[in-house]
Amino acid sequence: MSSRRGIYIVPTHRWYIERSVWLIAGVVLLAATGLAALHHALWVLAVVATGVV
């Protein structure tokens, strides 16, 4: 963890938990949206559930 003049600089060479959570949420949203569009409209509930959590 490096610091420059009192400002914390986030290292981006590793996948931190926040980035992993955003990646998983994005994949779930894309998959649920695709399933809602192509398969059954109730898959929209998975999109809503992802947004609520």
N, C-alpha and C positions, 0 to 999 in steps of 0.2 A: 504494500500500500504506500504509494508515494504521495507526497504532499507538496504543493507549490504555493507558496505565499499564503498559507492558511486555508487553501481551498483543496478539498479532497478530490482527486482525480480517479475516476473509476477505471480500473484496468479492464480492457476488453479482450484480452487474449484467452480468457477462459469463459465457460458458460456458467454464470452464477444462477442461483435458484430463481431469481426474478425473471431472468431471460428464459429459463426453461419453462416456467409457468406460463409466460406469454406465448411461447411456441406451442405448448400443448393446448392452450385455450384456442389459439388460432386454428390449429388443425381440427379440433372438435367443431368449431364454428363452420369451417369450410365443409367438413364432411356432413354435418347436419343440414346445412343449407342446400348442398347438392342432393341429399336424400329427400329433403322436403320438396325440391323442385322436380325431381325425377321419379320418386317412388310414392311417397304418401305425405300429405300436408301436415300430419301430426308431428312430423320430425321438427317442426318449428318449435315445439316444446323443448327440445334439446338446446336450441339456440337460446331460448328464454332462460332455461335452467343454468346455462353457462354464464349468462349475463348476471343472473341473480347471485350466483356463488362468487 
